[in-house]
């Protein structure tokens, strides 16, 4: 059985940091790229960041570049999203998702991922 479980969300003030975790079970990170997506109320879901199954390649939405960093711990089968300098517009439910791409260095934010977690709420407000 495959599970993706997000954690680490919360309520923070603008400028603060949070680290989200995506614990994966039932699959190996060596076989799946992991993406972080978010959806704010009344808005479409958007891709935030992804990391390839090879682990050496990543991508970011323009809105989070230089503020967010994706990483993974193969031993813990967990992917992290470090979010710094948070802004009110970062408020959303954040989801992690898994997808197998043929090329080990590939990850994409504009495709539909196959497996999804349940999401964790991030609220940035003063």
N, C-alpha and C positions, 0 to 999 in steps of 0.2 A: 504494500500500500504506500502510495506517495503522499507525503504531507509537506506543506510549506507553512511555517508558523512565524508570523511577524510579531515583533515586540519592540518596546522602546519609545513608543509614542507618548505624547503628553501635552500639557499646556505650558508654554514658555513665553517669555517676553521677546519683543523684537531685538535682534542682535545676539540672542542666545544660541546655544548649540544643543543638538540631540544626536544620538546615535541609534539608528534602527538596526535591528537584527532580523535575519531571515534564516531560521533553522530548517534545514531540509532533511527529510528522512525518506528512505525508499529509493532514492537515486543517488548517484555520485555526481559531485560537481565537476568531475572530469568528463562527464558525458552531456552535461546540460549547461547552456548559458543561463544566467539569472538576470532578470530585469527588475527594476523598481519603477512602479507606475503610481500615479496619484489621481484622485478625482475629488474636485471641490464641488460643493453643492451647486447644482444648476449648470455645471460645466461638463464637458466631455473628458473622459479619461485621457491623460497624457503620459508619455514616456518620460521618465526622469533620468535614469541611468541604467546601464547594463554592463555586465562583465562576461567575457567569453568563457567557454568551457576550458580553454587552455589557460585562462587566468591572466594572460599577459596583455589583453586588449580590453578596452572599455570605451564607453561613449556616454555623453552627457547632453541633456537638453541645454540650449543656449541660456535659458533662464536660471540655471543652477551651476553653470560652469564657474570654476574658481571659488565656489562656496561648498559644493558637495563633493565627497570622495567615496567611491565604491571600492570595497576590498573583500577578500574572502579568506577563510581559514579552512583549509582542506581537512585538517585533522578533526575539526568540530563540525564539518559539513555546514558551515554557516557563512552567509554573505552579510556584509555590513554596509550601511549607508551613513557616513558621517556628514552631518548637516551643520554648517557653521553660518554665522551671520544671517540667521533666519529672519524672514520678512513676513508680514501679515499675509501676503499673497502666496506663501508656501502652505497655508492652512488647507488641509485636505485629508482624506483617508489615503494612506499609503499602502500599496500592495506589492508583494514580490511575486514573481512568476518565473516558471522554468520553460525552456524551449531547447530542443536539440537541433543544432545547425550542423550541416555537413562539414563545414570548414571550422577547424578548432579555434581559429582566431576571430571568428565572426560573432557579433552580437548586434542586434538591431532594435530600435525603439519604435519602428513604424510597422511592425508585423504583429499578428495575434499570437500570443504565447499560449502554450497548451495547458499548463498546470498553474493554479493560482492559490495564494493564501487567502486568509479571511480579512486581512487588512488591519491597520492600526491607525488611530486618529492622531493627527498632529495639528495642534492649534497654536497659532502665534498671535498673541494679543497683549496689549498693555492694559 
